[in-house]
Amino acid sequence: GFVLPFLAATPPRPARAMVEYRVRRLPAAREAARAERCRGARFPWESATFGNDVTPPWVRDQTGQVVPIRTGESEIHIVADVAWASCCYADWSGDAQFAAGPGHRILVETAQYWASRIRVESGGAHIYGVIGPDEYHEPVDDNMFTNVMARWNLRRAAASARTHGGVDDVETSRWLDLAEHLVDGYDSDTGLYEQFAGFDRLESVLISEIAPRRPVAADLLLGRDRVRGAQVIKQPDVLMAHHLVPDECAAGSLVPNLDFYEPRTAHGSSLSPGVHASLLARVGRFDDALQWLRSAADVDLADVTNTTAAGLHLATMGSVWQSFAWGFAGLRAGAAALAVDPRLPDTWDELELSVRYHDVPVRVVIRGDSTTITADQPVGI
């Protein structure tokens, strides 16, 4: 979700190669789903040569204590993330052969997984026992990000089936019904999403007040037990849904959720600042947006985490590009047109991005009072 969008929007062939990696490992994903007594494909959290999950089951912390790692077992939003990446490539590239073939197959098999993983009780549809992007709380029920991504996945797969076939109407109708009833924790009175069932009952802790200089590893600062029982999160979770699938989030919900969740976010992952920069730019909070943009850009330039010697943070670089392209420029690729909805800080004279949409080079130049778009061939804007 961090490197692929840049590749999809610039040189699409490497993006296709990244998605083909998942296509070639569909057999292993099918086996993983069957091991859970589910249909479809269940992609692994960490994958290597053969497509089976290679997430280590444990690690030792600084004290030598064994800490279990459960992301491989429970961070199943990766299933929808892979489907999203496939569609990101297809929408930017306009690769009709991929969309009708491998891309359609990924959508269908991931939707089949969700349809067999979801539980329907008391009129609602639920996904139990998962880990969301936050990762400080595990396992949880009805994680908003997981459920909203699954909902998006089911709906996009149903739309693909209407276009490309291969799935009967009974199955696609069930997908749409499950999507409609998936619990997402939204409160229309406050505009807030509850990150997972029971999050509102945890100790209210503003990590921004405890640790004014973030990023910080809250689990080390406060201890794992306190963090588990508190409203402290590692990185965007509810806000990540607003970042990836904004159309699946309630209109007007971004601001209240930014206000609520950002002060509770430790930014314990280098992926967090860039996403916040993008979303803050969308709502015109440029001082905060630029602060987090600098934080993301400095991860390796300033070796903020003292880890650059072990390798560059490529995913963080991807988040920096997204903050420019999605946040400030407001670029979004659809199947029929490229959306441009800029937000430029007063301190910037100009922002220029060069992308490829449906294999046509497009140059976007944004200034304070104008946006100029040039393309080598006609494209929908």
N, C-alpha and C positions, 0 to 999 in steps of 0.2 A: 504493500500500500504506500510505500515511501519512494522507492527508486523507480518502479515501473511507470507511474504517471509521467515523469519527466521523459523517459524513453519513448513512451507511447506518443508524446506530443512533439518529439524532436526527430530522432532516427527510429522509425517504428520497427525495423527488422529485429533489433535486440529485444524489444518488448515482446514481439511474437515468439522469439526464442525462449524468453522467460516463461511465457504462458504454455508453450509447447512442452516445457519441462514437466508441468503438471499434467498435461494431456497424456504424455507417455507413461505417467505413473498412476493413471486411473485404475489399472488392475489392482495395485496395492491398496489404493483408497477404497475400492470395492470390498476387498478382503477385510480391511479395518472396520467398515460398516457392518459387515456380516458378523464379525467378532462381537459387536455390540447388539446383535440381533436386529439390525436396522437395514433398510434398503439403501440403494444408491451408493454414494461415495463419501467417505469421511477422510479428508486430507489430514496429514500429520502436522503437528505443531513445528517440529524440526525434522527436516527431510534431507536425505543424502542420495546415494547412488540408486538405491532400489525403491525408494518411495515409502518405506516403512518408517515409523516414528523412531528417531534416534535421540529424543530428549533424555538427558541423564536423569535417573530417578532421585538422585540426592547430590548435595555438595556440602563441603565443610565451610563454616563461617570463620571469622577472624579468630574465634576462640578455639577452633577445632571441633566444635559441635556439629553433628550431622544434621543438616536441614533438608527435609524432603522437598523435591521439586514435583509439583503436580500439574504443571502447565501441559505436559504431554497428554495427561489423562483428561483434563477438563477444559482447556482453553479452546473450545470447539468453534468459536466464532471464525477460526481459520477457514472453515468450510465455506462460509459466505464471503470471506475475504478473497479467497481464490476465485470465486464466481465474479466478484466485483472487479478484480484485476482483469479477468478475461473480457468483461464488458468495457472496461476502461480502454483496453487495447482496441477492441472492435469499434467503439464509438469514435475514437480519435483517428484511427487508420482508415475506416470505411471498408475494411477487409470483409467483403460479403461472403467469400468462400469460407473464411474462418467462422464468421457469425452463424452461417447455416450448418457448418459441420462440427468441428471440435468445440467451438464456443457454445453452440446449442447443447451438445452432449454434456459439457460441464454444468450448464445451468440446470438441465433436466435431472442429472444424477445428484447434484447437491440439493435440489428441491426435494427429491425423493428421500434423501437422508433426513432433512428437517421434518418432513411429513411423518416419518416413522419415529423421530426422536421427540416430537412435541406430544404433550399429554393434555387431554381435554378433560377439565373438571369444573363443575359448577358454572357452566356456560362460558368459561374462559379457557384459553389455550396457554400452556405454560412450558417452559424449558427449565428443568431442575438440574442442580448439581454441576455448575459451570464456574469458570474463572473468566472475568471480563478483562479488558485492557488494564484496568487499575492494578490488579495482581497483588495488592496488599490484603485483599479479603478473599478467602477460598475455603470450601466451595460455596457458591451462593445460588439462590433460585431467582429466576426471572431477571437476570441481568439485562438492563435496558439496551445496551449496545448489542449484545448477542441476539436478543429478541427482535430488535428493529432491523438488524442486518438479515436475520432469517426471514423476516417479513418482506423486506426488499427482494431477497433471493427468490422467494416463492412467487411474488408478483412478476418479477422480471422473467422467470422461467415460464410462467403461464403466457406472458406476452410473446415470448419466443416460440412457444408451442403453437400459438395461433398463426404465427407467420410460417414456421418451418415444419409443423406437423410432428408426427411420431409419438404423440401422447393423446390419449382419448379425452373427451370432454369431461368424463366423470372424474378423472384424476386431476385435471387442471381446475375444475370447480372446487374440489376438496382443497387444493393448494390455496386458492383464493379465499375460501371460507376460513381456513386456519390462519391465514395472514390477517384477515379481518378481526379475528378474535384473540390474537396474541396479546398478552398483557405487556404493556410497556411502562407502567408506573406513572403515567401522565396525570397531573392535577390541573384541570382547566382553570381553577380559581386562582392558582399561584403562577401558572405557566411553567412549573417545575416538573421534571422527571425524577422519580426516585431511582437511584442508580441500581438498586436491586431490592428485592423484598426484605424489609426490615432495616434498610439503611437509615431511615429517618429516626429509628429508635436508638441508634448508636450515639456515643458521647459526641456532642458538638465541639469540634476542635478546629480553630482557624490556624493552620500551620503557618500562614503568612504573618501572624502575630508572634508565634513562638520562635520562628526562624525567619526574621526579616530578610536575610540574604539567601534566597533560594536560587538555584536548585539545592536540594538537600535530600539525603537518604533518610526519610522519616522513620523507617523501621530500625535503623541504627540509632537515630537520635532519641526516639521515644521508647524503643523496644518493640518487638513484634507483637507481644500480647496486648499492649495498649493500642497500638495501631489497628490491630484486628477488631478492637471494640470501639473504634472511633471513626468519625467522619473525616478521615485523612486518606487521600488517594495519591497514588504514585504518578499517574499521568492521565490525560483526558480519556474519559470513559463515555459518559453521557455526551460530552462535547465532541468526542470523536465521531459519534453518529451525525451530529450537526456538520461535521467536516466532510465526511464521506458521502452521506446520503441526505443532504439537507431537505429534499422534497419529502422524505419519510418522517420528518419532524414537524410538529405543530407550528403553524404560522405564528410568528411573534415570540417563539419560545427561546430563541438564542440568547437574548439579553438577560432574562431572569436566570437562565442556567449558567451563563458566564458569571453573573454576580454571585451566585451561590457556590459554584464548584471551583472557580479559580482560586479564591483564598484558601480552599481546602486541599489544593493540589501542591504536593511537594516538588513536582517536576523532577522526581527521582530518576527519570529516564531522559536521555538526551533527545528523545523523539518528542517530548512534551512541549518545549518552548516554541518550536516552529508551528505546530498546530494552533497553539494559543495566539501566536502572532497573526496567523491567517484569519482566525475568527474575530479577533479584536479589530483587525482592519475592516472586516465586513461591517462592523457596527460603528466605525468611525472613531474608535478610541486609539488614536495614532500614537500617543506617548507610550502607552502600555504595549501596543503592537510593536513599536520599534525597539522597546526594551527587550522583549522576548525574541525578536528577530536577531538582535545583536548577540543575545545569549546563545541562540542556536548556531549562528555563524562563528562564534568564538570557541565552540567546543574543541576544535582541532587547532584553530589559529592561535588560541591562547592556552591550549592543552588544559582546559578547565578541570577535567576529571583525572588528570595525570595518567591517561591511558593511551594517548596518541602514538606513543612508541610501539604499541602492540598492533597498531593499524588504524586507518582513518575511519571515521564514523560516516559511512556512505549513506545510511538511511537518514541520518540527521541532515546531510547535504540535500537529500531529496525533500525533506521537510522545509528547508530554506527556499528551494525552488517553488514548492507549493505555496508558501506564504506570499511570494511575489505573484505567481500565476493565478492561484485561486483566490488569495486574500485581497491583495491590492488591485490586481488587474481584473479579477472576477471572471476568469476564463473557465468555461465549462463546455465540454464537448457533448453534444447530443447526436443521435443518429442522423438527423436532418440538418442541423445547424450548429454553429459555434456561438455560444453566448459570451458577450463581453459586457461586464458591469463594473466599471472601475471605481476605486476609492483611493485617492491620492493625497498624502499628507501635504500640508502647506509648505513644509520644509523641503519638499522634493520638487525640482523643476520639471523632471521628466522621468518616465519609466518606459522602457522599450523591451519587448519580448519578441523573439522569433520562434514560431512553432510550425508544425506541419499538421494540417487538418485535411483528412481524406487524401493524403499524399500531395497536398498543395501547400507550398511555402506561404505562410501568412506572417506579416509583420504588424505588430500592434504598438503604436506610440501614443502614450497617454501624457497629456499636459494638464495644467490646472483647469483650462476652460475648453479643452478639445480632446477628442480621441480620433486618431487616424489609423485606418486599417487598410493595408494593401496586400493583394494576393496575386500570384502569377496566373491564376485562372479563376473563373467565377466560383464562389463558395457561398453557402448559406450562412448568414450572420444574424 
